[in-house]
Amino acid sequence: MPFRTPKLKSVRVRFIIIMSFLVVYVLATYIIAEKYFFIKRKGNTSAPKVELEYVVVHLDLKGAPPKLSYLQSLLPMMKKHGVNGLLIEYEDMFPYEGTLGMLRGLNSYKKKELHAYLTAAVSLGFEIIPLVQTFGHMEFVLKYQEFGFLREALKFPDSICPSTLESQHLVEDMIAQVILFHEAIAPLKYIHVGCNEVYHINKCDLCRRRNATDEELLTEHVKFLIETVHILSPDTTVLIWDDMYRGVKPMDCSNIILTETEVVHWDYTAKPHVDVHINMYKYGRMFDNIWIATAFKGADGRERILPDLNMRFYNHLHWLNFIFDYGTLKKLFKIKGIILTGWSRYDHYAPLCEILPASIPSLIINLILIQKYTSGIVVKNMNDLDVFIDKHIENNLDSSLLCQKHSERFLNKFDSETCHYEESDLYTTLQLLSNAYKYFVIKKNASNDEKSRIEYEYENIKRIVPISALKEFNNVHN
């Protein structure tokens, strides 16, 4: 069929041109990142340590909110390990009033108790950063019939429509109550307005009629939030999560400039993705400063019982190495701080993952790691990691958790029974439950050696659950 040859050649040529362009683009991006935005640790003497203005612990109060007395008991430990900020995600635990009173959970914190806790934290030097969801993750608001008509997609309560005055008034009221409550205790330097995982952005007719891209719609909403915050508190800086901006192309980022706003780049994997370099370049042009978010819990599965200490450690280690490598590029952008997130559940309707008391070892391990990096003690070669852990992590961990003996390579197995910190009995009990899961689910597919080990562990599972562990759980939670 000779009459098709020119068309086939044309398609083939176009394909080759497009693929060639993509290859060149990827290579150019990598070379730029490698040359200008990535400095290898080998021979790097100008950045001897990681510099972080803030080390912040995220308190996610969704689903299993601890008692404020328990949270207050953790303040000295966090202070000792270098924490100087708390990112508090209230959701339905904040004591909203007026028309927002229905948002309060049955076990929400009382104003007087919350005021006392925040006052104690501020007196110890903690920066308080409240987190108010204002776009995505709005289930705790939009599940109510009174606000359901504000959903971007009527079948889904996660995303609010940003194009109605009613939505704006709702968000304004939420932000106002949170800001006024906190500023009665101390000046509010930062407020986090969420804006992550807006799964149903730009879906309703009102939004589509604006003929805007998802990023443009998001940016307009963020600008509205910034204006709302600054009317109430001119000196407060707005923080947002970064994921909704990851799709912005480098050549388009100059069209999205958000002053007086700082972005939080989150990645909870054991090794941050290679496109982090490109994101850092983009965010450096779009925002005033950049924050990094790791995870000490809540990132290893929706129904996780205990944190994966190995994954959580490597997540922090690789981010710290990443920050260290960028240390001399302060003229391009500044990494303001690191936020150790601790998710309680993935959304308002999701099951609980690890509870906070069960995650204290993970939190302390990674705070010790951050302290080492900010003091100039870094892993210069990954082949030396075992030595680094033995010398700089495990002894400090044993001391912090009151362990009677060396904790036997915590990355492989943390033995809480040798330790005597406040939540150790609870950790041990949950470890037994985790082993029970292995027994019933994994055993049938395990090797003979693995089956023998699981059988041995099951004998431990059949022991009586320590009464002290049950008491500890009741003491921690409402």
ABEGO torsion letter per residue (X at the ends): XAAAAAAAAAAAAAAAAAAAAAAAAAAAAAAAAAAAABBBABGBAABABBBBABBBBBBBABGBBBBAAAAAAAAAAAAAAGBABBBBBAEAABBBBEAAAAABBAABBBAAAAAAAAAAAAAAGBBBBBBBBAABGAAAAAABAAAAAABABAABAABBBAABAAAAAAAAAAAAAAAAAAAAABBBABBBAEGBGBAABGABAAAAAAGBBAAAAAAAAAAAAAAAAAAABAABBBBBBAAAAAABBAAAAAABBBBGBBBBBBBABABBBAAAAAAAAAAAAABABBBBBBBABGAAEAABABBBAAAAAAAAAAAAAAAAAAAAAAAABBBABBBBBBBABABAABBBBBBAAAAAAAAAAAAAAAAAAAAGBBBABAAAAAAAAAAAAAAAAAAAAGBABBAGGAAABBBAAABABAAAAAAAAAAAAAAAAAAAAAAAABBAAAAAAAAAAAAAAABBBBAAAAAAAAAABX
